[in-house]
Structure formats: structure tokens, C-alpha cells
């Protein structure tokens, strides 16, 4: 067969897709919508690398390292302070700025810096501050809004960010939170860090799991209206077309629908691209301009989808005999064979087996991982039709609705399996991912040591803050049960400038209640001085060596900046020996413990201090009240919410991206299932109308439709659970993790899949009732 004959038959089929009357148009439209939804998600996937790259570039471009080298004031310098905050769980990026000359570097997204007392904000922050929900945040940011930050200065459309003008920031330069800079951006080019083997394995598995259901739905969409199409092809046999030509014509019809689907998919993608700028999912937002698919990947989608439509159609028609007088499909079909269907999942396991026990030290073979996971998930789509056929063939008697549903499933088990293939693949992949995430989560979670039973928040104050007075302000804050403050500084036997001291220890200052949080005190009065030993972080030998009454010591006021005068302190008499205990933050405070009356008079400038706050979580917005108090005390006060554990940023980012992708895939599944359900109902419109005309109750037919959906989805979810648990077990053995099953997660995954199908079925009931009307018997 030459290329010209192929092209002629494919072209003839494509014309049938658009000139086949009402039935042809409806089938083409349904195919185009189904394919278009899949294409839209594929285009979104091809745009993800660009999204990540642009967000990274913009975040790098606005970097303002406050721990860079110390530089003198000049015409091109800017003093900048980190004033980040959190509001109702959302990060607020804040900066206080003071340009020191006409050539001070301008932050990306700004035309000029605001004057002291003014601020420029991101559009999302401006909207929040103007709404009733932002009342508490408005109290925290007492600046006048004079402009907005441009898109080039933000990493997402919903990012909360501001730049506020300030003055007299230079004395607060500390090499940590406040610095003088001459440019924005990284201090030096940083080499891209590669993910460790386990995280890379997670990314590969997530990639296959999220895209596989899309491919399944595209393959199912090109087969919409297959039975009616095959009956039309029988007419072509009457006028002389051979069986091969009819198959090519059918492939051309699917090709026409898929080409329209590419157009629909592009339109859906462009609409979704605009919508993406107005939504935020799990704290992640983007600008529409970020979603630009890579040209090569977009071209690959444009070529692969039509080619897949032709291939799927040709494969589907191999088991259909199209004769001039009809289509041999209504007869009892030949039983499906099991042996070759088992080869795919077994082949997937064979590809993954060599990597079992490899552990976390070396990288996994990416091609074997992709191929193995792909074959296992494809195995779901090949096994499910056999399982559905085998089960429904043995279903017995029941109610009339049950018998109608079972008989329909026995006649067209393949169509029923195709409808739930996508949801089964998605659930199987989701279970495997959930098991892998749960199995390796402990490796990317560390214990912070923070005792959340003794305090729930910590406020770090700038050096020199009157922390004992500040603690009283926090104690008076609404919803705060207790607040204790501790200040500290290093102390040595000689000046910290030049070569520095030979022997040093630590000074901690706080009232008696605060000191009892870090040491066992027999008694305590203001003016007491204690020598605390037993700390792992402070040498007991150095502390004892320096703890001699009358000895003169130097406090570290330099911090690498060199702009504070030196402070000396004479060790008093009457020292009391005590033992340290673990503080609420998990640290041990050894060295000298001083009550406020015993602290050096000019030493407050040397102390870095923190307030440990215990809150009553039954008070609504208690955390925001604490943050507002901190902002009133000092705009640069850093408020931390305590947690007993802390996760790796990369692990958290991958999990967040997975959840965002899963939400998109579930949305696609729901919409595609609805389209598929409507297509199947349209195929049976005359049959349904006939049954109603002969007296069948509409309630009976509605229940039969529900049973026709429930039986395949139940079988599909059982198969998905088995495959998902198998894949998850293999992946856990590959990384050397303990194999365990979180049954709550497995049930939640299967429940989510069942909920999607149930929702789709309920949405299809109104069209079903309309199709039962007598008008459904009308024909052309």
C-alpha cells in the first residue's frame, strides 16, 4: 500500500468527521473536547520547566544578601533590612530600605524607592490590606501605600511583598539582618545542585504518574462514538471499500477529531493560562507569562496526539469485523486472553527488580525507573477489561435495574473499562507515591529540639533591645499566657578586636523566671549572678577559669562590624554554682547567668535576645496579635512559630508540586469522565427512550446507569490498590526504606477516586432524564 492511498483514505475519513451530519459533528465535538482537555494538561506540563526557571531567575535577581562583605557608605549603596513576616500562614516578604546616594541599586519591580513612612506593595498585598481580612496585617504595616511592585520583582501573582522607606538604618548593620549593598542578585554564580538519588526518584515517579492518566484519557477520547462509526463504515463496504480501507478511513475520522482537539486544547490552555494568574494552589501562584511551553515539547505534543489517535483507532478495529451488511460486534465476543496482559506489569517489575536494595548512595537508572513504572501503570489498563469481563459474566440475578446494568456490562465490558481506566491509573500511581513519600519522609525531617509544651513562639529581637521590658509587653498581649526573655553575649579575657580573647564563655541575662527556664536555681533575687555548668555548647573549664571575682572581662560588641564601643565587665563576688537544664528552644545555656540588676550597664548593646511566648490557641488570631506586638516593639523583630520537627525545603517543594499536579489531573479526570459518560448516554439514547416507551420507570433506568458505573469503578479501584501497593513496595525496597502501608492514605486515595466518579455520575443524571423523552426515538 503506497503513501498516496493512505493519504487518500485518511483524508476521506477526516472529511467524514466534518460532513457526516449531526451525528458526525457531535462525535467530532466530543472527541475534540476529550482530546483538548488532555492536550491542555500536556501543554501545561511542558510549561512547568519554564515556570520553575522564571521563578528561580526572578528570585535570584532580587536577592539582597545581608550577610555579605561590609562596605563603606557611597553614592551607589543601599542599606536594606529583612522584615519578613507571616500572616494567617502566608509568607509576607518585607524589606526596609534607605538609599544612601543617587546611584543606589533599584530593586527589580521598582521605579524608585518610597520615602520614609511610605511603602510600595505587591498587588496581592494591596488587595489584602484593603479588605476586612487584612485588618490585623494593616496594624502591623503602618506605612502609606504609594505604589505597587512590578511583575519583574515578584515570583507569583499572589505573593505578598512590600518595600518600606526607612531612615537611620546604618547603625543597625549587623551582618545578618541589616546590611549595606551595592547591587541586587547573587554574590557569586552558584553551581546548580543536583537532587539526591531519592528525591530524583520521586520526581521521575511523579512525572510518570501524573502524565499517564492524561495519555489514557486521550486514547479513550479518540474512540468516542465507536459503535455508531463502525455501523457507518459498513455502508462503505457496500459501495466497494475493502476492510483495510475502512480501517484507514476510521483512523482518518479519528485524526480529524484529534486535530480539532489540538485546537481546542490550545484554546483551553490559553484560557487556563489566564486563569492561572488569578488562583493560588497550596501557596504557589504564577503569572500567565510564566506558562510558555518549550517549543520543542509543544511540537512533540502536536505530532504525538494525532499519531496516537490513528494508532489507537487501528488497534481498536483489529477485533471488529466490518461487513457490507453490518458490524460483527453485537455477537458474543471472544473471551479476552490473560497471559499477554500479565506480561506488561511483570515486565515493569523486571525492570525495577535490579535496583531493589540499591539504597540511597547512588543514582537510579532513570530509563529503567521510567520504563518500569510506565509498564506497571499500563498494566492496569490492560488487566482491567479482562477483570471486568470475567466478573460481570458471573453476576447473577437481582433487581430490574441491576439486571439491566449487568446485561449492558456483559455486552460492552470494554467500554465500561475504558471509562474508568484513567481513574484506576491515577489512583494506583497516587497510592505508590503516597507510600514512597511516607517511607522517606523521616530522612528529610529533622527534630528541632523545640519544646512546644513550654512555648509556642519565639521572638528574636535586634541587639540592644530592652528585652526585659519588652517581655512585659508580650505578656500583656491578648491570648498570651506567659512570656520570658533572655539576652546573651559572648565574653572573653581580652578585647574581641584584633586577635581576640584566648578564653571565652557566655553571659545570659534574664529575670528569675526566665533563668529558671535554663538552669536549676536554689533561690533567686534580682542582683544574683550564677555560674552554670553542664552545658555541651559551653566549656565548663573556660567558664570556671573566668569565674573569679574581680576579674575584668570584655563583651563581644563587634559582631564583625566594628562600629560599637567595647564594653568591659568585672566579675562580682557572691557567685552561685548551678546546673544547666535544656531550655524551651532545645539549647543549653552555660557560662554566667545574670539577673538584670547585675548586668553591665552599657552592655545591653551587646546582647542578642529572644522572648519565648506561650499562647492560648483557643484565642482566635493569637499568633497575629503576637506578631503585631513584635512589629510595634521593633519592625525588625523576627517571629518564629515553633514546631517539634522541620522538613527539607526540597522535599517539601516536590511534595507541593505533586499535590498541585494531582489536583490538575483530578480536575481533568472529572471533566473527561463527564464527557465520556455523556457520549455513552448519547449512544444509548434510542434504547433508553424505547424502554421508557414500553413502561420502564425512569428511576429504574437511572439506577441501572449508577450500577453500570459502580461495578467497573469498584473493580478498577481494587485493581488500582493492588498495583499501587505493589509499586509502592518495590520503590520503598529500592531506596532501602522500611515497607509499611498507611491504610488511611490508601483509603483516602481510593475514596477520592470514587468521589470523582460518583460526582460525575450524579452530574450526568439530568442529561439522562432528558434523553428518556419520546423525542429520543426520532431518527434521521
C-alpha positions in Angstrom: 0.0 0.0 0.0 1.5 3.3 -1.1 1.6 6.5 0.8 -0.9 8.1 -1.7 -3.5 5.5 -0.8 -3.0 6.1 2.9 -3.3 9.8 2.5 -6.5 9.5 0.4 -8.2 7.2 2.9 -7.1 9.3 5.9 -8.3 12.4 4.1 -11.7 10.8 3.3 -12.1 9.8 6.9 -11.3 13.4 8.0 -14.0 14.7 5.7 -16.5 12.3 7.1 -15.7 13.8 10.6 -16.9 17.2 9.4 -19.5 16.3 6.8 -21.2 13.3 8.5 -24.3 15.3 9.5 -25.4 15.9 13.0 -24.1 12.6 14.4 -20.7 13.1 12.9 -20.5 16.6 14.2 -21.5 15.6 17.7 -19.0 12.7 17.7 -16.2 15.0 16.4 -17.1 17.6 19.0 -17.0 15.1 21.9 -13.7 13.7 20.7 -12.2 17.2 20.3 -13.3 18.2 23.8 -11.8 15.0 25.3 -8.6 15.3 23.4 -8.5 19.0 24.0 -8.6 18.6 27.8 -5.7 16.2 27.6 -3.7 18.4 25.3 -4.3 21.4 27.6 -2.8 19.5 30.5 0.1 18.2 28.4 0.9 21.8 27.3 0.7 22.9 30.9 3.2 20.1 31.8 5.6 21.2 29.0 5.4 24.7 30.5 6.4 23.6 34.0 10.2 23.8 33.3 9.8 27.4 32.2 7.7 28.2 35.3 10.4 26.8 37.5 13.2 28.6 35.6 11.5 32.0 35.6 10.5 31.9 39.3 14.1 31.0 40.1 15.5 33.8 37.9 13.3 36.4 39.4 14.0 35.2 42.9 17.8 35.3 42.2 17.5 38.8 40.6 16.1 40.4 43.8 18.5 38.7 46.2 19.8 41.2 48.8 22.3 39.3 50.9 22.5 41.0 54.2 25.4 38.8 55.3 27.8 40.0 52.5 31.0 41.9 52.9 31.0 45.1 54.9 31.4 48.2 52.7 31.6 51.9 53.3 28.8 54.4 52.5 28.9 55.6 48.9 26.8 57.1 46.2 25.8 53.7 45.0 25.0 52.0 48.2 21.7 51.0 49.8 21.0 50.0 53.4 18.4 47.2 53.5 16.8 45.2 56.3 14.9 41.9 56.2 11.4 42.5 57.7 9.7 39.3 56.7 6.5 38.2 58.4 3.7 35.7 58.3 0.0 36.3 58.1 -2.5 33.5 58.5 0.1 31.0 57.3 1.1 33.1 54.2 4.6 34.4 53.9 5.0 38.2 53.7 8.3 39.3 52.1 9.2 42.7 53.6 12.2 45.0 53.2 13.1 48.3 54.9 15.2 50.4 52.5 17.3 53.5 52.8 19.2 54.6 49.7 22.4 56.4 50.5 23.1 58.0 47.2 21.7 58.8 43.8 23.1 55.6 42.2 21.7 53.3 44.9 20.7 50.0 43.2 17.0 49.8 42.4 15.2 46.6 43.4 13.5 44.7 40.5 10.0 45.7 40.0 10.5 49.3 41.4 10.9 52.6 39.6 12.1 54.4 42.7 12.3 53.8 46.5 9.5 55.0 48.8 10.1 57.9 51.2 10.4 57.1 54.9 6.9 56.2 56.2 5.8 55.1 52.7 5.8 51.7 51.1 5.2 50.0 47.7 3.4 46.7 47.8 2.6 43.8 45.6 -0.9 43.8 44.0 -2.0 40.9 46.2 -0.8 42.6 49.4 -2.6 45.8 48.3 -5.8 43.9 47.8 -5.4 42.1 51.2 -4.7 45.3 53.1 -7.8 46.9 51.6 -10.0 44.1 52.6 -11.6 43.4 56.0 -9.5 40.2 56.3 -6.3 42.3 56.3 -7.2 44.4 59.3 -4.6 42.9 61.7 -1.9 43.0 59.0 -2.6 46.6 58.4 -1.9 47.3 62.0 1.5 45.6 61.5 2.4 47.7 58.5 1.8 51.4 59.5 3.0 52.8 56.2 1.3 54.7 53.4 0.9 52.8 50.2 2.3 54.9 47.3 2.8 52.3 44.5 2.9 48.7 43.5 5.7 46.3 42.8 6.0 45.3 39.1 5.8 41.8 37.8 9.6 41.6 37.4 10.0 41.9 41.2 7.6 39.1 42.2 7.7 35.3 41.8 4.0 34.9 41.8 0.7 36.8 41.2 -0.4 36.1 44.8 2.9 36.8 46.5 2.7 39.2 49.5 5.6 41.6 49.4 6.5 45.2 50.2 9.4 47.7 50.3 9.0 50.3 53.0 11.1 53.5 53.3 13.1 53.9 56.5 15.8 56.1 58.0 18.8 55.6 60.3 19.3 52.0 59.3 23.0 52.3 59.1 23.6 51.9 62.9 21.7 48.7 62.7 24.0 47.0 60.3 24.8 43.6 61.9 25.9 41.3 59.1 22.8 39.3 59.5 19.5 41.2 59.1 20.7 44.6 58.0 23.4 45.3 55.5 24.8 47.9 53.1 24.7 46.5 49.5 25.7 47.9 46.1 23.7 45.5 43.9 20.9 43.0 43.8 21.4 39.4 42.8 23.7 36.6 44.0 27.1 37.5 45.3 28.6 34.9 43.0 27.5 32.4 40.4 26.2 29.3 42.2 26.5 25.9 40.6 23.2 24.1 40.2 22.8 21.5 42.9 21.6 18.1 41.8 18.9 16.4 43.7 19.9 13.4 45.8 19.0 10.0 44.4 15.8 9.5 46.4 14.4 13.0 45.5 15.3 12.4 41.9 13.5 9.1 42.0 10.5 10.9 43.5 10.5 13.4 40.6 10.7 10.6 38.0 7.8 8.6 39.5 5.7 11.7 39.9 6.3 12.6 36.3 5.0 9.3 35.0 2.1 9.0 37.5 0.7 12.5 36.6 1.1 12.1 32.9 -0.1 8.5 32.5 -3.8 9.3 33.2 -3.7 12.1 30.6 -2.5 9.7 27.9 -5.1 7.1 28.9 -7.9 9.7 28.6 -6.6 10.9 25.2 -6.6 7.3 24.0 -10.2 6.9 25.2 -11.4 10.1 23.8 -10.5 9.2 20.2 -12.8 6.2 20.5 -15.9 8.2 21.4 -18.9 7.1 19.3 -17.1 4.0 18.1 -20.1 1.8 17.7 -22.1 4.3 15.5 -18.9 5.0 13.5 -18.4 1.3 12.8 -22.0 1.0 11.5 -21.4 3.9 9.2 -18.3 2.1 7.9 -20.4 -0.9 7.0 -22.1 1.3 4.3 -18.6 1.9 2.8 -18.2 -1.9 2.4 -21.4 -1.9 0.4 -20.0 0.5 -2.2 -16.8 -1.5 -2.6 -14.3 -0.4 0.0 -12.2 -3.3 1.4 -11.7 -3.9 5.2 -8.3 -2.2 5.2 -9.6 0.9 3.6 -12.4 1.2 6.0 -10.0 1.0 8.9 -7.9 3.7 7.4 -11.0 5.8 6.9 -11.9 5.3 10.5 -8.4 6.3 11.5 -8.8 9.5 9.4 -12.0 10.3 11.1 -10.3 10.0 14.5 -7.4 12.1 13.0 -9.8 14.9 12.1 -11.3 14.9 15.7 -7.8 14.9 17.2 -6.7 17.8 15.0 -9.7 19.8 16.2 -8.8 18.6 19.7 -5.4 20.2 19.3 -7.1 23.5 18.5 -9.5 23.0 21.5 -6.5 22.1 23.7 -4.7 25.2 22.7 -7.8 27.3 23.5 -8.2 25.5 26.8 -4.6 26.1 27.6 -4.7 29.8 26.8 -7.8 30.2 29.0 -6.2 28.2 31.8 -3.1 30.2 31.4 -5.0 33.4 32.1 -6.9 31.8 34.9 -3.6 30.7 36.5 -2.8 34.3 37.2 -5.8 34.6 39.5 -5.5 31.4 41.6 -3.2 30.1 44.2 -2.8 26.4 44.9 -1.1 25.2 48.1 0.7 28.6 48.4 2.0 28.5 44.8 1.0 31.1 42.3 2.3 32.1 38.9 1.9 34.9 36.3 0.4 33.9 32.9 3.6 34.9 31.2 5.4 32.1 33.0 3.3 29.4 31.3 5.1 29.3 28.0 5.6 25.7 26.8 9.0 24.8 25.4 8.7 24.9 21.6 10.2 21.5 21.1 7.9 19.9 23.7 4.8 21.7 22.3 5.8 20.4 18.8 6.1 16.9 20.2 2.6 17.1 21.6 1.2 18.4 18.3 2.7 15.4 16.4 2.2 12.7 19.0 -1.5 13.2 19.7 -2.8 12.9 16.1 -0.4 9.9 15.6 -1.7 8.3 18.7 -5.3 8.8 17.5 -4.6 7.0 14.3 -2.7 4.1 16.0 -5.4 3.7 18.8 -8.1 3.5 16.2 -6.3 0.9 14.0 -5.6 -1.2 17.1 -9.2 -1.0 18.3 -10.6 -2.1 14.9 -8.5 -5.2 14.8 -11.1 -7.1 16.8 -14.1 -5.8 14.8 -15.3 -7.3 11.5 -17.0 -4.7 9.3 -19.1 -6.4 6.6 -21.3 -4.8 4.0 -24.4 -5.9 5.9 -23.3 -4.9 9.4 -20.7 -5.0 12.1 -19.9 -8.2 13.8 -19.7 -6.8 17.3 -23.1 -7.4 18.7 -22.5 -11.2 18.7 -20.9 -12.8 21.7 -17.3 -11.6 21.7 -14.3 -13.9 22.1 -13.1 -14.1 25.6 -10.1 -11.9 26.4 -6.8 -13.7 27.0 -5.0 -13.1 30.2 -1.4 -14.2 29.5 -0.2 -11.3 27.4 -1.9 -8.8 29.8 0.2 -10.1 32.6 3.4 -9.5 30.6 3.3 -5.7 31.0 3.2 -5.5 34.8 5.6 -8.4 35.1 7.9 -6.6 32.6 7.7 -3.5 34.7 8.7 -5.4 37.9 11.5 -7.0 36.0 12.9 -3.5 35.0 12.7 -2.3 38.6 14.0 -5.5 40.3 17.7 -4.9 39.6 17.5 -1.7 41.6 16.0 -3.3 44.7 18.3 -2.8 47.6 20.4 -0.2 45.8 19.8 2.3 48.6 20.3 6.0 48.7 24.0 6.3 47.9 24.0 6.0 44.1 21.6 7.3 41.4 19.0 5.0 40.0 18.9 4.2 36.3 16.4 6.8 35.0 15.3 4.8 32.0 14.7 1.6 34.0 12.7 3.7 36.5 10.6 5.4 33.8 10.0 2.2 31.9 9.2 0.0 34.9 6.7 2.5 36.4 5.2 3.0 33.0 4.7 -0.7 32.3 3.1 -1.3 35.7 0.6 1.5 35.2 -0.1 0.5 31.6 -0.8 -3.0 33.0 -3.7 -1.5 34.9 -5.3 -0.5 31.6 -4.8 -4.0 30.1 -5.9 -6.0 33.1 -9.0 -4.0 33.9 -11.0 -5.0 30.8 -10.2 -8.7 31.5 -11.2 -8.4 35.1 -14.5 -6.5 34.3 -15.4 -9.1 31.7 -14.6 -12.1 34.0 -16.6 -10.6 36.9 -19.7 -9.4 35.1 -20.0 -12.7 33.3 -20.6 -14.4 36.6 -23.0 -11.8 38.1 -26.4 -13.3 38.9 -30.0 -12.2 39.5 -31.1 -9.1 41.2 -33.5 -6.2 40.8 -34.6 -5.0 37.4 -32.1 -2.1 37.5 -29.3 -4.5 38.4 -30.2 -6.9 35.6 -30.3 -4.0 33.0 -26.9 -2.8 34.2 -25.3 -6.3 34.3 -26.6 -7.1 30.8 -25.2 -3.9 29.4 -21.9 -4.5 31.1 -21.8 -8.1 29.6 -22.4 -6.7 26.1 -19.9 -3.8 26.3 -17.5 -4.5 29.2 -14.7 -2.9 27.1 -16.4 0.5 27.0 -17.1 0.4 30.8 -13.4 -0.5 31.5 -12.2 2.3 29.2 -14.2 4.9 31.1 -12.6 4.0 34.4 -9.1 3.2 33.2 -7.9 6.7 33.8 -9.1 6.9 37.3 -7.7 3.5 38.1 -4.2 4.5 36.8 -4.4 7.8 38.7 -5.3 6.0 42.0 -2.6 3.3 41.5 0.0 6.0 41.0 -1.2 8.1 43.9 -1.0 5.1 46.3 2.5 4.4 45.2 3.6 8.0 45.5 2.0 8.3 49.0 3.8 5.2 50.2 7.1 6.5 48.9 6.6 9.9 50.4 5.7 8.4 53.8 8.6 5.9 53.6 11.3 8.5 53.1 9.8 11.5 54.9 11.7 10.7 58.0 15.0 11.2 56.2 14.0 14.7 55.2 12.6 15.6 58.6 14.7 16.7 61.5 13.9 17.2 65.1 14.2 20.9 66.1 14.5 20.3 69.8 11.9 23.0 70.5 9.7 22.1 73.4 6.2 23.2 72.2 4.7 22.4 75.6 6.8 25.2 77.3 6.5 27.8 74.5 4.9 28.0 71.1 6.5 31.1 69.6 9.9 32.8 69.8 10.6 36.5 69.0 14.2 37.3 68.2 14.9 41.0 69.0 17.7 43.1 67.4 20.8 43.6 69.5 20.4 46.3 72.2 16.7 45.9 72.7 15.4 46.3 76.3 14.3 42.7 76.3 13.1 42.5 80.0 10.7 45.5 79.4 9.7 44.0 76.0 8.7 40.7 77.7 6.1 42.5 79.7 4.6 43.9 76.5 4.2 40.4 75.1 2.8 39.1 78.4 0.1 41.8 78.2 -0.8 40.8 74.6 -4.2 39.2 74.0 -4.1 35.4 74.1 -0.6 35.2 75.7 -0.3 33.1 78.8 3.4 33.7 79.6 6.4 35.5 78.1 10.0 35.2 79.3 13.0 37.0 77.8 16.7 36.0 77.7 19.6 38.1 76.4 23.0 36.8 75.7 26.5 37.8 74.6 30.0 36.2 74.4 32.6 37.4 77.0 36.3 36.8 76.9 39.5 37.5 78.8 40.6 40.3 76.4 39.3 42.5 73.6 37.5 40.8 70.8 39.2 43.1 68.2 42.5 42.0 66.8 43.5 38.5 67.7 40.5 38.2 70.1 40.4 36.5 73.5 42.2 33.3 74.4 39.5 32.1 76.7 35.8 32.9 76.4 32.4 31.8 77.7 28.8 33.0 77.5 26.7 35.5 79.5 22.9 35.1 79.7 20.7 37.8 81.3 17.1 37.4 82.4 14.9 37.8 85.4 14.5 34.9 87.8 11.5 33.4 86.0 13.5 33.4 82.7 16.7 31.9 84.3 14.7 29.1 85.8 13.9 28.0 82.2 17.6 27.3 81.6 19.0 26.2 85.0 18.1 24.7 88.4 18.2 27.7 90.7 18.0 27.1 94.5 16.9 30.7 95.1 17.0 33.8 93.0 16.8 37.5 93.7 17.4 40.5 91.4 21.2 41.2 91.5 22.2 37.5 91.8 24.9 36.0 89.5 25.2 32.3 88.8 27.8 30.2 87.2 26.1 27.4 85.1 28.0 24.2 84.2 26.9 21.1 82.4 26.3 22.6 79.0 27.6 20.8 75.9 27.9 24.1 73.9 30.0 26.0 76.5 33.2 24.7 78.0 32.9 24.3 81.8 36.7 24.6 82.1 36.7 28.0 80.4 33.8 29.2 82.5 35.4 28.2 85.8 38.7 29.8 84.7 36.9 33.1 84.1 34.6 33.0 87.1 36.9 34.7 89.5 35.6 37.7 91.4 37.3 40.9 90.4 38.4 39.7 87.1 37.8 42.1 84.2 36.2 40.6 81.0 35.3 42.0 77.6 31.9 41.7 76.0 31.7 41.0 72.3 30.1 44.1 70.8 31.9 43.9 67.5 30.0 41.1 65.6 32.4 41.6 62.7 31.1 45.1 62.0 33.3 47.2 64.3 31.0 50.1 64.9 30.1 49.6 68.6 32.3 50.7 71.6 33.9 48.0 73.7 32.2 47.1 77.0 34.0 45.7 80.0 32.5 43.8 82.9 34.0 42.9 86.2 33.1 39.6 87.7 31.3 40.3 91.0 31.6 38.3 94.2 29.0 36.0 95.7 28.8 33.7 92.6 26.4 30.7 92.9 27.1 27.4 91.2 24.1 25.9 89.3 23.5 23.1 86.7 22.0 23.9 83.3 18.8 22.3 82.0 17.5 22.2 78.5 15.8 25.4 77.6 12.5 25.6 75.7 14.4 26.1 72.4 16.4 22.9 73.0 19.7 24.7 73.8 21.7 24.7 77.0 22.8 28.0 78.4 26.2 27.5 80.2 28.5 30.2 81.5 27.4 33.2 83.5 23.7 33.7 84.3 22.9 37.3 85.4 19.8 38.9 86.7 19.0 42.4 85.3 20.5 44.3 88.3 23.8 42.5 87.9 24.1 43.1 84.1 26.7 45.6 82.9 25.1 49.0 82.5 26.3 49.6 78.9 26.2 46.0 77.9 22.7 45.9 76.5 24.0 46.9 73.1 26.0 43.6 73.1 23.1 41.4 73.9 21.1 39.4 71.3 17.8 38.5 72.9 14.8 36.4 72.4 11.3 36.3 74.0 9.7 32.9 74.5 6.0 33.2 74.3 3.4 30.7 75.5 0.0 31.2 73.8 -3.6 30.2 74.3 -4.6 28.7 71.0 -8.3 28.9 71.8 -8.0 32.7 71.2 -8.6 33.4 67.6 -5.7 35.1 65.7 -3.5 34.9 68.8 -0.4 34.4 66.6 -1.2 37.6 64.7 -1.6 39.5 67.9 1.9 38.4 68.9 3.3 39.4 65.5 1.7 42.8 65.8 3.2 43.3 69.2 6.6 42.4 67.8 6.2 44.9 65.0 5.4 47.6 67.4 8.4 46.8 69.5 10.7 46.8 66.5 10.0 46.4 62.8 13.0 44.0 62.5 11.8 41.7 65.3 11.8 38.1 63.9 8.8 36.0 65.0 9.1 32.2 64.7 6.4 29.7 65.1 7.8 26.6 66.9 7.4 23.1 65.7 8.9 19.9 67.0 10.0 18.8 63.5 11.2 20.5 60.4 11.1 19.3 56.8 13.7 19.7 54.0 12.8 22.6 51.6 13.5 20.4 48.5 11.3 17.6 49.8 8.5 20.0 50.7 8.7 21.6 47.2 8.5 18.3 45.4 5.5 17.2 47.6 3.8 20.5 47.0 4.3 20.3 43.2 3.0 16.8 43.3 -0.2 17.8 45.1 -0.7 20.7 42.7 -0.3 18.4 39.7 -2.6 15.8 41.3 -5.3 18.5 41.7 -5.0 19.4 38.0 -5.1 15.7 37.0 -8.2 15.0 39.2 -9.9 18.0 37.6 -9.1 16.6 34.1 -10.3 13.2 35.2 -13.6 14.6 36.4 -14.3 16.6 33.3 -13.2 13.9 30.9 -15.3 11.3 32.7 -18.3 13.5 32.4 -17.7 13.9 28.6 -17.3 10.1 28.3 -20.4 9.4 30.3 -22.4 11.8 28.1 -21.1 10.2 25.0 -22.2 6.7 26.2 -25.6 8.0 27.1 -25.9 9.6 23.7 -25.1 6.2 22.1 -27.9 4.6 24.1 -30.5 7.4 23.6 -32.8 5.4 21.4 -32.6 2.3 23.6 -33.4 4.4 26.7 -36.4 6.1 25.0 -37.6 2.7 23.9 -37.5 1.2 27.3 -39.4 4.2 28.7 -42.0 3.9 25.9 -42.6 0.3 26.9 -43.2 1.3 30.5 -39.9 1.1 32.3 -39.7 3.6 35.1 -37.2 6.4 34.8 -36.0 5.6 38.4 -35.1 2.1 37.3 -33.1 3.3 34.3 -31.3 5.9 36.5 -30.3 3.2 39.0 -29.1 1.0 36.2 -26.8 3.7 35.0 -25.5 4.1 38.5 -24.8 0.4 38.7 -23.1 0.4 35.4 -20.7 3.0 36.8 -20.3 1.5 40.3 -19.3 -2.0 39.2 -16.4 -1.1 36.9 -15.2 1.6 39.3 -15.2 -0.8 42.2 -13.2 -3.4 40.2 -10.9 -0.6 38.9 -10.2 0.7 42.4 -9.4 -2.8 43.7 -7.0 -3.4 40.9 -5.5 0.1 41.4 -5.0 -0.6 45.1 -3.2 -3.9 44.3 -0.9 -2.4 41.7 -0.3 0.8 43.7 0.7 -1.2 46.8 3.0 -3.4 44.7 4.7 -0.5 43.0 5.0 1.4 46.4 6.6 -1.7 48.0 9.1 -2.0 45.2 10.0 1.7 45.3 10.5 1.5 49.1 12.7 -1.5 48.7 14.7 0.3 46.1 15.6 3.2 48.5 16.1 0.8 51.4 13.2 2.1 53.4 11.0 0.1 55.7 8.0 -1.2 53.9 4.8 -0.1 55.6 1.4 0.7 54.4 -0.5 3.7 55.6 -4.0 2.3 55.2 -5.6 5.6 55.9 -3.8 7.2 52.9 -4.7 4.2 50.7 -8.4 4.5 51.6 -8.3 8.3 51.1 -6.8 7.8 47.6 -9.4 5.3 46.6 -12.1 7.3 48.2 -11.0 10.4 46.2 -11.2 8.4 43.0 -14.7 7.0 43.9 -15.9 10.5 44.9 -14.8 11.9 41.5 -16.7 9.1 39.6 -19.8 9.5 41.9 -19.9 13.3 41.3 -19.6 12.7 37.5 -22.4 10.2 37.6 -24.7 12.5 39.5 -24.0 15.3 37.1 -24.9 13.0 34.2 -28.4 12.3 35.6 -30.1 15.4 34.3 -29.0 14.7 30.7 -30.1 11.1 31.2 -33.6 12.2 32.1 -33.8 14.4 29.1 -32.7 11.5 26.8 -35.5 9.3 28.1 -38.1 11.5 26.4 -40.1 10.2 23.4 -38.1 12.6 21.2 -35.2 10.2 21.6 -36.9 7.8 19.2 -36.7 10.3 16.4 -34.2 9.4 13.7 -32.8 11.0 10.5 
